[in-house]
Amino acid sequence: MIGQARTGTGKTFAFGISLLQRITVPTDPGYAELDRPGLPQALVMCPTRELALQVTGDLKIASSVRKARILTVYGGVGYEPQLDALAAGVDVVVGTPGRLLDIANRRSLDLSAVKVLVLDEADEMLDLGFLPDVERLIAKTPKSRQTLLFSATMPSAIVALSRMHLNQPVNVRAETKDSQLTVPDTTQFIYQAHDLDKPEIVGKLLQSPDCTRTIVFTRTKRAAQRLSDELEDRGFQATSIHGDLNQAAREKALKKFREGKVAVLVATDVAARGIDITDVSHVVNYECPDSEMTYVHRIGRTGRAGAKGVAVTLVDWADITRWKVINKALDLDFPELVETYSTSPNLAADLGIPEGTKARLKAAAPREPKDHHSKDHHHSKDHHHKDHDHTERPRTERPKRDRSRQRLRNGQPIEASDGAAASAAAPVADGESSAPRRRRRRNGGSGGMAPDSGSTPGAATE
């Protein structure tokens, strides 16, 4: 089956409850009659670790009466707890494709008893990045299984690809044919903003009376960390979640945001898929999303389960064409964007920002003065005093060096007047020519051989 519904409408329980009804748990009478009791009877694959943990939590709530054994398998943590749980026996396995395939190749995960296979966020799971691993895992399950695909967005190309793994599928869409993919309860604002002014806009938005919890999405991991540090410097309680953090730090940041210890979560698309956090009043797209599907899933973090929400998108000048493509694909009403700055009256009027609001809760930290005496300062002390004291140190007289040159022959100094006699008295070695040596031509000469001033006309020259 292919199931499609808007974000925040309860797709997890839609497949979770039916999944739990099809499996046999240890408390059921027929559990001992299973061919291989203890093997997983249901497999749920998710694109991100955070979504896998959330689905596990929802399934545990749904199985609080039947007490199904549910295991989360994902990367970034040790293998031993997951391998021990599989050895003890589980009923449902929820995980990400990479770690699932790794454990399956070790033959620690046997999928031959799977009755139900679920691909949550199926359009992302069947994308080119996940498709090879997903196909290998599907090949390890029996053909008699039931396959369920769920997502808020289901492009036609993904539907065509999914039919390769389905047998006479039924496409269920929990909305009318002409309805928009975005949630009507989410109010959308699109502004054309300058990149350097965006921190000011976000800082003022966070001080709106209607703003309780806010998720800010960025395009890159570095931008997420930089904006989180900037907001903390401005006095806001903010944290970040992105791929450069280890799994423990990611879980800690998400837990702090869920528990209300921080009011702002700056994230990449790691948190754009399926993450369900209550009381998220605002979602900010710090840059224009890459596609209309990314836009739908990002703003779907607010306005969930019938609640109201606000989605703000800040579009750079270079991304105007990209936004027009998204606007046309989703049939929105924002063909032309208003150039907006942090001081624009329309920004305060749209978002309910009180007049006179500053983008900071605390003053900026004073900058430390530059140290001109650091090791990296390549100027000498004399030059430093010339620039700052305008005085010159007195020069000390250097000892004079002896610049006279001596002519050497066989390593011994000779006098110019004795050159001819020394040359005549020098013995001729065996095999050496007794012809006079030619004087080496010096630069700047006229091309002729200048005679040595200290030698007689008949003497040999060098």
C-alpha positions, 0 to 999 in steps of 0.5 A: 500500500502507498499512503500519502497524507499531510505532515502532522496527521498521524501517519506513524500510528496509521502504519504502527497500529496495523503493524502491531496487530499483524505480529504475534508477541510472546504474550499471545497463545500462538507465539510458541507455534511460530516456526522461528520465535524470536526473529523480527516479524516487522521491519520499519526503515527510516531515513534518519536516526532521530526519526527512527528513535521517534517511531520507536517511541510511538510504537512502544506507546501503541504496544503498551498493552501487548508489550511488543519487543521493539528494537532501534537499530541505527549508527553512531552507537555501539553494536553490542547492545543491539546485537544482544537484543537481537540474540535475546529475541525481538518482534519489531525492528526500527532502524536506518538502512546503513546499520540494518544492512551492516548487521544483516551482512554479519548474519546477526539480523535474520529477516526471513520471518518478516510479515510487514515491511514499512518504508517511512518517508518513502520518497526519501528512502527510495532516493538514489542515496538510500535505494541500493541499501534498501533494495538489498534489505528488501531482498532479504525479506520473504515475498509474502510480506506486506509492504507499506509506503508512507510519506507526505510527498510522493512524486510520480517518479518515486511511485513508479519506482515503488511499484517494482517492490509492490504487488498490486498496490493500493494508493491511499491519499488522505485528502482531496485531489486538488488540496495543497501539500502544505497545511492550511493552518500554517501561515506562510511569509516569504521575504527577499532578505540580504544574507548579512541582515538575516541574523537581525531578522531572526533575532527580532522574530524570536522576541515576538509574543506569539513565538514559543519554540522555533526551528531554523533550517539552514542549508549547510552544517557550518551555517547551522553551527555558525547561526547557533553560536550567533544566537547564543551570543545575542542572548537567546537559548539556542542549540544546533543539530547537524551531521558534524555532531556525534550521535550523543550530541545530536540526541542531547540537543534534540532532548533539550529542545523537546523538554523546553530547556532551549527555545531555538533549534538550528538544524539542517535537513536532519530534522526536517523529516518526520520529527514531531515536537509539540508547541513549535510555533515558528519555522524559519527557512534561513535560505531558500530550500532546494526543492518543493518537497524539502519546503513542505517537510520543513514547514511541516514541523509546525502546525501539526495535529490541528495546531496553528503555525507560522513559516518564514522563508528568507530568500536571497537575491540569487535564489529568486528563480529557485523560489519561483519554481517552488511557488509554481510547483506548490501553487502558492500565492507568492510569485513576487517577493517583497524586499525586506530588512530588519527595520522594515515596517511590514516585517514587524506588522506581519510577525507581530514584533513589538515596536522598538525591539532590538535583535539582542537580549544582551549587549555584544561582548567587547572585542579584545584589543589586538596585541602588537607585541605578539609573536606573529608581529613580524616587524623588528623592535627598531621599526616598532619604536619608529612607528610608535615613539618616533625616536631612533635608537643610537647606532653603535659602530660596527667593527670594520671587516678586512675586505682585502683579497689574497691570491692563492696557489695550491692553497698557499697565499702568494704575493703579486710580485712573486707570481712570475717566479712562483709560476716558473719555480713550480714543478710540472707534474707528469702528464701535465702540459707545460703550456702557459695557463690562460687568464680567465676573462673578467666581466666588463672587459673589452673581450681581450686578455688583459695582462697581469700588472704584477707579472713580466711579459714572458711570465705565465698568466692565470 
